[in-house]
Amino acid sequence: MLISLVMMLYIGRLAWLQLMPGSSSAAVYSSQTNRGGWQRLAVVQRQRNLVLDTGRGDFYDRNGLAITGETYSGVALFPVRKDSRGSEEALAELGELLGVTTDHLIKKWDEVREPVFWKTEGEEQPMRLTDEQAMRIEKLRLNGIRVLPYRNRYLPQFEPKHVIGFTSQHPEWLQAVHPAELASGKRKLTEQVGGAGLEKSLDKLLRGVGTTSVSYFIDGRNAPLHGLDLRITQPGNRYYPLKAITTLDLKLQNEIEAYADAQGLKEGAIVVLDADNADIIAMVSRPKLKPGQFLSADGTEWANHAIKAVAPGSVFKLVTEAAALEAGVVHMREKFFCNGEYGKYGLSCWKEGGHGLLTLQEGLAQSCNIAFATIAERLKAAELQRTADALGIGRKAGWHRESSFGPFAAPLRLLEEEEAGQLFASVNTAENGARGKRGEKTVVDGGVLAQSGIGQRDVRMTPLQAANLIVTLLNEGRVMEPRLVSEIRYAGGQRMVKLPAQRAQRGSGRIKPATAHALLRGMQAVVDHGTGRSIRQGLWAVAGKSGTAETKRAGIARNHQWFAGYGPVKKPRYAVAVLVENKPPGSANQATKLFRGVMDIAARLTQE
């Protein structure tokens, strides 16, 4: 009777588990608390899963070329018992196809606890199989070995882009931002999330609706369950994964990257904008981005130097001249005398002995520090600040929305890591003050104005802002917001949301068209007979402004070299800013040469 009672209890418990939709004991398995959940859990205990595709959306350039995402065949290893894998001859042939010895193959296989793709020693991505290799491996009929499609995020034809960014595991962020989704099982601590660039700013959309995985079934002794073989599980939503259509021209981007590397650009950035609407056509940053790798102790190679603010040097003289013309403290025919020394603040001209007598336009063409320090001291700090604001300097330039729209439930900024830059640092107040970076009053005496007017002291600007400054001048003072994504599409190509080109949402007025035209003529003089005359010859006639900013790195004097301009002169198509960072003082301006090369590449591709 006792035995019968115990058996009845067990039968009752089994009936409860099989027939009832859930129970308190099953609560720990929240994803299984419905009818049949325990049956599926029993199956899960005897299957090994391998993710083939995370379901993350991909990026495309303006012409529809893929920037991320490709599928190729790889070898998947599943953990099965040694005596059930297959013959020694088949294992030897597999090792030969994988380029390793049989002993090495078996050793690696023995170490497998969860399904993995085979990787060549030292490689981050699974080994890429040819069609012949894939066919021969499938013919071996080895248990626990399968040829499966692998979704690769970063294409091997070109380097990963800082502007696109990277994905990585970030469990601390997930725990802080998405605790409810983690608790419900919708997200996992081990999943890849956007770590920088567009991967980060569009992460909510790009992550998709689920993974595509394969299940391989084994018995209680880790031997294959013949007959069940593989089972593919994938999301049933045909609208995903999404496609982010960028404004980038991938061919131009890749050619500029190759050219910059060939010219030895180690640290800096190149930005190419559409001259009409400021769309970002190319954005290059160096050092190179290596997703998943730390090449330096602080990970600085992950930073996008195109949106990092540094001292702009003489490029800022465009802003100073605009402020002086707007305030009426200078006129175009006025002449300045430069003997090489300003006589105060320790300021001197870059040309030993000076430039002699110069007009305003010639002062810009020759980048005369004395002329522009004189002009800057005539200005009030508020006048210089107001013009800088009107030209979009000192704030983030990139495309953004301050309110939710379309599928975005929160404000969106496409370049989250962009720095705002600044004109004056924040210190205590004086009567002749201007608002600094933190909104405090700033003491701005003659020395501060003179040094700020030539782009030194506390002035900071990003290459993106410098390129956008050129677009603003080409558009007679209208400030645009550089756009990086034009639309988001569903998997089938239908549009989900459009991100239109737009004017800057905030600003302090607008400069006069006559002021913009005067600056454009000055930039033409720079290349015609000024500091940029070395790049006068090329496929397009170009104009621009060079700059050299003094800085220090680890206490050692260094220079940031700049060139910002446009081309062709008659019908401008592109605005380009080049920054070469931390060069030894006295070295030739590499940014000027890079600018000419970038314009020649753009001209050649336009003609093709």
VOGU-3710 file (C-alpha; in Angstrom, 3 decimals, decimal comma):
1> mlislvmmly> 0,000/0,000/0,000  2,870/2,377/0,825  4,554/1,655/-2,517  1,261/2,158/-4,342  0,732/5,492/-2,563  4,210/6,698/-3,571  3,627/5,613/-7,153  0,283/7,455/-7,231  2,016/10,615/-6,020  4,630/10,357/-8,792
11> igrlawlqlm> 1,956/9,720/-11,417  -0,038/12,688/-10,183  3,022/14,917/-10,319  3,851/13,796/-13,869  0,267/14,419/-14,925  0,441/17,910/-13,418  3,640/18,749/-15,294  2,346/17,357/-18,586  -1,188/18,709/-18,595  -1,205/21,987/-16,663
21> pgsssaavys> -0,120/25,243/-18,454  2,404/26,112/-15,710  3,367/25,600/-12,111  5,255/27,338/-9,364  8,202/25,012/-9,856  8,403/25,973/-13,496  8,522/29,671/-12,702  12,298/29,627/-12,765  12,027/28,737/-16,428  10,033/31,833/-17,388
31> sqtnrggwqr> 10,367/31,179/-21,109  8,825/27,700/-20,671  5,712/28,508/-18,585  3,073/27,442/-21,052  1,581/24,148/-22,164  4,300/21,825/-23,402  7,085/23,907/-21,840  8,570/21,002/-19,896  8,574/18,805/-22,982  10,545/21,432/-24,856
41> lavvqrqrnl> 12,888/21,841/-21,925  13,629/18,116/-22,069  14,497/18,509/-25,742  16,641/21,592/-25,060  18,693/19,543/-22,612  19,630/17,259/-25,519  20,370/19,844/-28,214  23,356/22,054/-28,963  22,634/25,453/-30,511  24,880/27,560/-32,749
51> vldtgrgdfy> 23,950/31,107/-33,785  24,349/31,617/-37,537  23,000/35,168/-37,793  22,258/37,650/-35,008  19,513/39,261/-37,107  21,176/42,681/-36,813  20,389/45,197/-39,553  23,033/46,280/-42,053  24,373/49,518/-43,536  24,439/50,477/-47,209
61> drnglaitge> 25,935/53,408/-49,052  23,982/55,938/-51,116  24,270/53,700/-54,189  23,013/50,566/-52,449  26,431/48,952/-51,886  26,727/46,924/-48,675  28,983/48,405/-46,002  28,324/45,631/-43,478  27,094/42,062/-43,695  27,944/39,071/-45,881
71> tysgvalfpv> 27,194/35,346/-45,713  29,729/32,621/-46,466  30,189/28,913/-45,707  32,097/27,789/-42,622  32,741/24,537/-40,734  30,760/24,069/-37,530  32,011/21,704/-34,805  29,483/20,219/-32,365  30,590/18,490/-29,127  30,070/14,755/-29,703
81> rkdsrgseea> 31,814/11,664/-28,333  35,094/10,592/-29,927  33,913/7,109/-30,851  30,875/8,474/-32,727  32,595/11,098/-34,916  33,645/8,969/-37,864  36,536/7,073/-39,400  40,189/8,016/-39,005  40,469/8,423/-42,778  37,631/10,950/-42,829
91> laelgellgv> 39,159/12,859/-39,915  42,531/12,947/-41,680  40,917/14,322/-44,846  39,047/16,943/-42,825  42,308/18,051/-41,191  43,890/18,342/-44,634  41,023/20,514/-45,876  41,313/22,729/-42,793  45,093/22,970/-43,130  45,951/21,228/-39,825
101> ttdhlikkwd> 47,149/17,799/-38,685  44,681/15,167/-37,541  46,052/15,343/-33,989  45,586/19,136/-33,906  42,030/18,794/-35,220  41,103/16,156/-32,615  42,689/18,187/-29,813  40,700/21,298/-30,756  37,511/19,259/-31,129  37,988/17,660/-27,703
111> evrepvfwkt> 38,136/21,156/-26,174  34,757/22,113/-27,626  31,995/22,344/-25,023  29,512/24,356/-27,069  29,092/24,441/-30,862  31,634/26,686/-32,602  32,801/27,606/-36,089  36,324/26,516/-36,991  38,788/29,418/-37,025  42,258/29,499/-38,501
121> egeeqpmrlt> 44,915/30,178/-35,877  45,132/33,919/-35,143  41,990/34,829/-37,090  38,932/36,509/-35,564  36,406/35,210/-38,085  35,568/31,594/-39,006  37,504/30,017/-41,865  36,004/30,855/-45,262  35,320/27,726/-47,363  35,446/27,510/-51,119
131> deqamriekl> 32,601/25,679/-52,868  34,911/22,702/-53,479  35,992/22,546/-49,822  32,380/22,717/-48,657  31,339/19,904/-51,013  34,222/17,623/-49,960  33,543/18,173/-46,236  29,857/17,364/-46,639  30,769/14,100/-48,423  32,825/12,965/-45,408
141> rlngirvlpy> 29,597/12,365/-43,421  31,302/13,063/-40,098  29,022/13,281/-37,072  29,245/16,664/-35,353  30,710/18,346/-38,438  28,490/20,488/-40,645  29,008/23,096/-43,353  26,791/26,033/-42,383  26,231/29,612/-43,545  27,954/32,208/-41,338
151> rnrylpqfep> 26,901/35,859/-41,264  29,992/38,072/-41,131  29,516/41,643/-39,906  32,676/43,262/-41,284  33,428/42,815/-44,965  36,979/41,702/-45,831  37,252/43,922/-48,949  37,857/47,074/-46,903  38,663/48,376/-43,438  35,901/48,849/-40,816
161> khvigftsqh> 34,697/52,448/-40,645  34,814/54,603/-37,510  31,697/56,381/-38,711  29,809/53,061/-38,835  31,316/51,972/-35,525  31,435/48,497/-34,039  29,482/46,053/-31,891  30,670/44,448/-28,672  29,437/42,769/-25,524  28,430/45,322/-22,907
171> pewlqavhpa> 26,692/43,510/-20,008  27,015/46,447/-17,585  25,171/48,750/-19,989  22,453/46,158/-20,606  21,920/45,685/-16,885  21,678/49,428/-16,339  19,470/50,301/-19,331  17,428/47,153/-20,075  16,901/45,229/-16,794  13,276/44,356/-17,612
181> elasgkrklt> 14,161/42,889/-21,021  16,959/40,859/-19,442  14,596/39,512/-16,784  12,002/38,510/-19,379  14,569/36,782/-21,563  14,157/39,170/-24,495  17,809/40,165/-24,213  20,928/38,340/-23,028  24,020/39,650/-21,293  26,187/37,986/-23,938
191> eqvggaglek> 24,579/39,669/-26,955  26,416/42,166/-29,131  25,305/45,794/-28,855  26,403/48,946/-30,640  29,619/50,257/-29,108  30,242/53,400/-31,180  29,214/55,283/-34,329  25,973/54,480/-36,105  26,016/50,996/-34,585  25,429/52,687/-31,234
201> sldkllrgvg> 23,057/55,507/-32,188  20,768/53,169/-34,183  21,180/50,118/-31,931  17,504/49,835/-30,961  16,467/49,461/-34,596  19,417/47,440/-35,812  19,277/44,693/-33,179  16,361/43,096/-35,027  13,745/40,658/-33,766  15,732/37,504/-33,132
211> ttsvsyfidg> 18,596/35,268/-34,176  18,861/32,485/-36,729  20,338/29,397/-35,079  20,861/25,705/-35,783  20,217/22,874/-33,309  22,125/19,581/-33,317  20,593/16,793/-31,230  22,514/14,302/-29,083  21,532/11,564/-26,644  22,424/11,217/-22,990
221> rnaplhgldl> 25,886/9,870/-23,891  26,682/12,816/-26,238  26,205/10,646/-29,295  24,264/12,004/-32,321  20,542/11,292/-32,470  20,303/9,983/-36,002  17,130/11,012/-37,746  16,768/14,364/-36,003  20,001/15,825/-37,450  19,840/19,657/-37,720
231> ritqpgnryy> 16,973/22,032/-37,089  17,051/25,698/-38,188  15,235/28,276/-36,028  14,752/31,791/-37,361  12,430/34,793/-36,846  9,214/34,747/-38,824  9,003/38,527/-39,333  9,668/39,223/-43,023  10,226/42,951/-42,412  13,499/42,347/-40,577
241> plkaittldl> 16,478/42,789/-40,538  16,339/46,493/-41,364  18,543/48,368/-43,816  20,136/51,707/-42,909  20,829/53,709/-46,085  23,717/56,077/-45,420  24,813/59,171/-47,350  28,314/57,705/-47,779  29,836/57,002/-51,187  31,602/53,713/-50,431
251> klqneieaya> 33,867/53,820/-53,476  35,047/57,349/-52,685  35,405/56,483/-48,992  37,567/53,434/-49,715  39,780/55,247/-52,220  40,360/58,119/-49,797  41,258/55,649/-47,034  43,754/53,878/-49,313  45,254/57,208/-50,388  45,552/58,471/-46,802
261> daqglkegai> 47,304/55,265/-45,731  49,652/55,423/-48,726  50,542/59,007/-47,753  51,322/57,910/-44,217  48,423/59,464/-42,299  48,809/57,939/-38,844  46,595/60,218/-36,768  43,898/62,562/-38,024  40,768/62,714/-40,151  39,312/63,572/-43,553
271> vvldadnadi> 35,702/64,721/-44,018  33,962/65,166/-47,391  30,544/66,900/-47,447  28,084/67,573/-50,238  28,460/71,287/-50,979  24,693/71,781/-51,361  23,167/70,066/-48,326  26,170/69,000/-46,155  25,484/65,261/-46,525  28,507/63,273/-45,339
281> iamvsrpklk> 29,982/61,655/-48,457  33,101/60,287/-46,757  34,505/60,340/-43,227  37,942/58,844/-42,576  39,634/58,559/-39,184  43,058/57,295/-38,210  44,440/55,272/-36,401  42,562/52,397/-38,010  39,602/50,806/-36,265  40,107/47,160/-35,282
291> pgqflsadgt> 36,822/45,850/-33,807  37,431/43,573/-30,845  41,086/44,571/-30,482  42,879/46,987/-28,170  45,955/48,270/-29,988  46,721/50,898/-27,342  46,356/51,013/-23,584  43,575/53,619/-23,680  41,792/52,384/-26,796  42,265/55,711/-28,623
301> ewanhaikav> 42,088/53,986/-32,007  38,368/53,520/-31,376  37,844/57,303/-31,320  36,509/58,949/-34,476  38,954/61,840/-34,952  36,577/63,490/-37,443  34,292/64,474/-34,556  36,943/65,209/-31,912  37,584/68,913/-31,241  41,161/70,219/-31,415
311> apgsvfklvt> 42,800/73,620/-31,989  42,079/74,699/-35,612  44,909/77,189/-36,095  44,592/79,538/-39,061  41,446/77,870/-40,418  39,663/79,875/-37,713  40,790/83,109/-39,407  37,764/82,621/-41,676  35,547/83,132/-38,610  37,594/86,114/-37,407
321> eaaaleagvv> 37,356/87,861/-40,782  33,625/87,164/-40,958  33,132/88,667/-37,478  35,152/91,777/-38,376  33,202/92,337/-41,608  29,877/91,769/-39,851  30,795/94,183/-37,043  32,107/96,788/-39,482  35,504/97,108/-37,792  37,407/96,432/-41,027
331> hmrekffcng> 36,881/96,956/-44,750  38,212/94,973/-47,698  40,630/97,634/-48,944  42,189/98,345/-45,569  45,899/97,599/-45,352  47,916/96,101/-42,507  51,647/96,156/-41,946  53,455/93,012/-40,783  57,090/93,101/-39,736  56,961/89,636/-38,200
341> eygkyglscw> 56,352/90,698/-34,586  53,121/91,792/-32,958  54,933/93,478/-30,108  52,860/92,003/-27,280  51,438/88,752/-25,892  54,538/86,970/-27,238  52,786/86,744/-30,611  54,699/86,691/-33,888  54,006/85,857/-37,526  54,952/82,508/-38,996
351> kegghglltl> 57,012/84,283/-41,691  60,310/85,562/-40,391  60,632/89,268/-41,198  56,906/89,553/-41,863  54,758/90,095/-44,955  55,040/93,865/-45,234  51,933/95,757/-46,395  48,819/93,574/-46,868  45,153/94,034/-47,718  42,560/92,031/-45,794
361> qeglaqscni> 42,253/89,500/-48,604  46,027/89,143/-48,862  46,209/88,772/-45,102  43,982/85,700/-45,420  45,831/84,421/-48,496  49,194/84,660/-46,705  47,694/83,648/-43,335  49,273/86,632/-41,606  49,069/86,349/-37,813  49,811/90,045/-37,280
371> afatiaerlk> 46,934/91,220/-39,491  44,439/88,889/-37,849  45,592/89,575/-34,293  45,074/93,282/-35,063  41,590/92,597/-36,421  40,650/90,347/-33,482  41,599/93,019/-30,924  39,167/95,434/-32,554  36,307/93,054/-31,865  34,324/92,569/-28,708
381> aaelqrtada> 34,251/89,017/-27,413  30,478/88,921/-27,882  30,849/89,910/-31,561  33,324/87,109/-32,262  31,172/84,651/-30,330  28,011/85,732/-32,156  29,585/85,208/-35,571  31,019/81,845/-34,533  27,511/80,813/-33,450  26,050/82,047/-36,722
391> lgigrkagwh> 28,561/79,878/-38,605  27,784/76,806/-36,525  31,061/76,833/-34,590  31,140/75,864/-30,903  28,240/73,402/-30,963  27,594/69,935/-32,309  27,087/70,111/-36,054  25,663/66,666/-36,922  22,068/65,816/-37,865  19,745/65,336/-34,909
401> ressfgpfaa> 16,154/65,551/-33,734  15,296/66,855/-30,281  11,923/65,104/-30,183  10,723/61,623/-31,083  9,629/60,849/-34,631  8,864/57,791/-36,753  10,088/54,626/-35,009  12,290/56,650/-32,632  10,661/57,012/-29,226  13,361/59,408/-28,033
411> plrlleeeea> 15,523/62,213/-29,436  18,014/60,992/-32,027  21,562/62,149/-32,735  23,318/60,216/-35,475  26,819/61,002/-34,201  26,501/60,588/-30,429  30,250/60,927/-29,759  30,570/64,283/-31,567  32,230/67,009/-29,496  30,868/70,543/-29,562
421> gqlfasvnta> 34,102/72,522/-29,745  34,431/75,983/-28,218  35,693/79,521/-28,644  36,505/80,715/-25,114  37,235/78,677/-21,995  35,119/79,272/-18,891  36,804/81,506/-16,312  35,782/84,418/-14,096  33,984/87,443/-15,479  34,917/90,865/-16,745
431> engargkrge> 32,916/93,582/-18,450  34,121/92,492/-21,887  32,927/88,918/-21,457  31,355/86,126/-23,474  29,636/82,928/-22,570  32,040/80,007/-22,246  31,574/76,266/-22,580  29,699/75,826/-19,298  27,651/79,008/-19,617  29,843/81,035/-17,246
441> ktvvdggvla> 31,208/84,482/-18,059  34,679/84,562/-19,567  37,371/87,212/-19,120  38,386/88,135/-22,660  41,138/90,737/-22,788  43,175/91,803/-25,790  45,578/88,888/-25,454  42,760/86,338/-25,433  41,156/87,969/-28,472  44,429/88,176/-30,416
451> qsgigqrdvr> 45,311/84,528/-29,822  41,745/83,293/-30,336  41,527/85,253/-33,586  44,290/83,132/-35,091  42,739/79,850/-33,870  44,934/79,256/-30,832  44,482/79,434/-27,061  41,120/77,834/-26,135  39,561/77,603/-29,618  38,502/74,067/-30,544
461> mtplqaanli> 36,888/72,716/-33,693  36,222/69,283/-35,213  37,018/68,391/-38,842  33,268/67,885/-39,352  32,591/71,448/-38,138  35,406/72,790/-40,335  33,950/71,110/-43,439  30,478/72,329/-42,496  31,852/75,873/-42,136  32,868/75,711/-45,805
471> vtllnegrvm> 29,365/74,471/-46,769  27,873/77,372/-44,789  29,954/79,895/-46,735  29,057/78,235/-50,054  25,375/78,538/-49,075  25,704/82,263/-48,227  25,527/81,749/-44,486  22,843/79,052/-44,257  24,024/76,468/-41,717  23,094/72,871/-42,527
481> eprlvseiry> 23,313/69,796/-40,305  25,611/67,158/-41,870  23,500/64,061/-42,411  24,836/60,500/-42,299  21,684/58,393/-42,794  19,026/59,246/-45,371  16,450/56,548/-44,592  15,723/53,266/-42,837  14,164/50,504/-44,923  12,537/47,166/-44,164
491> aggqrmvklp> 14,161/43,947/-45,388  12,031/44,004/-48,533  13,105/47,519/-49,456  10,013/49,439/-48,303  10,805/52,673/-46,494  10,274/52,733/-42,735  11,348/56,344/-42,117  13,104/59,135/-43,979  15,697/61,346/-42,321  15,562/64,527/-44,419
501> aqraqrgsgr> 18,407/66,985/-44,983  17,784/69,936/-42,690  19,025/73,342/-41,585  20,639/73,752/-38,187  17,919/73,810/-35,545  19,566/76,466/-33,384  21,796/79,417/-34,118  22,445/83,091/-33,584  21,344/84,709/-36,804  23,138/84,439/-40,121
511> ikpatahall> 26,059/86,219/-41,757  25,459/88,414/-44,803  25,877/86,849/-48,265  28,435/89,562/-49,076  30,551/88,406/-46,128  30,436/84,806/-47,343  31,443/85,851/-50,862  34,406/87,849/-49,523  35,668/84,794/-47,620  35,274/82,548/-50,679
521> rgmqavvdhg> 37,336/84,991/-52,747  39,955/84,976/-50,007  40,134/81,169/-50,101  40,611/81,286/-53,868  43,543/83,668/-53,310  45,037/81,208/-50,793  45,410/78,563/-53,511  46,149/80,964/-56,354  49,171/82,665/-54,798  49,015/82,214/-51,018
531> tgrsirqglw> 49,925/79,501/-48,520  48,095/76,868/-50,591  49,690/77,626/-53,970  51,470/74,234/-53,960  48,111/72,558/-54,774  47,058/74,969/-57,525  47,493/72,304/-60,227  45,044/69,399/-60,330  41,961/67,961/-61,995  39,764/70,625/-60,390
541> avagksgtae> 40,437/74,236/-59,525  40,077/74,369/-55,732  40,034/76,933/-52,939  40,565/76,707/-49,208  42,420/77,713/-46,094  45,411/76,043/-44,468  46,149/76,064/-40,763  48,768/75,030/-38,226  47,935/74,896/-34,525  50,534/74,600/-31,792
551> tkragiarnh> 49,875/71,948/-29,170  51,688/69,580/-26,825  51,655/65,832/-26,433  53,210/64,299/-23,335  54,929/67,632/-22,796  56,507/67,637/-26,266  55,705/70,408/-28,754  53,597/69,247/-31,669  51,495/70,796/-34,459  48,022/70,026/-35,763
561> qwfagygpvk> 47,994/70,621/-39,526  44,750/71,618/-41,268  43,307/72,370/-44,667  39,628/73,112/-45,309  38,216/74,071/-48,685  36,019/73,239/-51,654  36,034/72,354/-55,327  35,595/72,809/-58,146  35,653/76,592/-57,728  33,092/77,453/-60,419
571> kpryavavlv> 30,468/74,865/-59,474  31,351/73,512/-56,025  30,443/69,867/-55,427  32,347/68,996/-52,274  33,576/70,685/-49,112  36,580/68,920/-47,571  38,385/69,267/-44,249  41,671/67,477/-43,526  43,352/67,230/-40,112  46,802/65,724/-39,521
581> enkppgsanq> 47,515/65,563/-35,799  50,657/65,764/-33,689  53,277/66,465/-36,360  56,754/67,752/-35,424  57,059/71,574/-35,535  58,517/72,837/-38,782  57,337/69,886/-40,894  55,571/70,518/-44,207  51,773/70,795/-44,087  50,681/67,255/-44,974
591> atklfrgvmd> 47,007/68,232/-44,729  47,346/70,531/-47,762  48,756/67,709/-49,879  46,071/65,290/-48,691  43,367/67,835/-49,573  44,636/68,056/-53,151  44,746/64,272/-53,429  41,218/63,876/-52,076  39,892/66,445/-54,557  41,642/64,683/-57,439
601> iaarltqe> 40,104/61,358/-56,403  36,652/62,971/-56,228  37,162/64,610/-59,641  38,257/61,345/-61,253  35,350/59,333/-59,811  32,903/62,032/-60,896  34,143/61,755/-64,478  33,939/57,941/-64,574
//
